[in-house]
Amino acid sequence: MNKYRYRFLADAMLGRTARWLRILGYDTIYTDKLTDDELISTCLSESRILLTSDEQLYYRATRSGVETILVRGRSEAEKIAWIAFNLGFKPQINPDLSLCPVCNSRVRKIDVDEARIRGVPKKVLEWNRDYWICHGCGKVYWIGSHYRRMKLFLEKVSSILEGLYSSSKQFSHNNMPSFSLSRSDHSPHSSQ
Ligand SMILES: [Zn+2]
């Protein structure tokens, strides 16, 4: 429960990644309003890890002393796996610890009566007991079909992550593992 939670700032290209990180419980600011300088100064003043796919920004931020991850991967699952791989965390969903994907605020559990008052559809109220409301925007969440899709997404992330860990063992410490894991590329590199 008390383990350290990373805090992130995602650049303008990583809005969907930011939403996933919030669902996974990580405080993540996402904005397309800040200049590169402002991104860097916000990370420094709020101890946030900068996430960017922009190499220039990556090198600039790193030189300024900001912990920065150059986010690789095409799909969202690959991007989340890449971030988790770099920091060594295991992506998991715990609805009590999730942050609102829309506004990055904390959520709290509410009972069925409050869910009814908040406008949750009758059909949902008939079968569902567990609801959470966002402190920030007031959106109500429950475990429905979207939750099962999230679980499937996480399974995909886990298998990509496993691939990254096993390929990183095959590389020297100077090389990054890649995502081309399905390609059975066993070129005979430096076996001597
Ligand atoms: Zn919210």
Residues whose N, C-alpha, C, O or C-beta is under 5 A from the ligand:
A	BS01	ZN	C100 V102 C103 S105 C134 G136 C137 G138
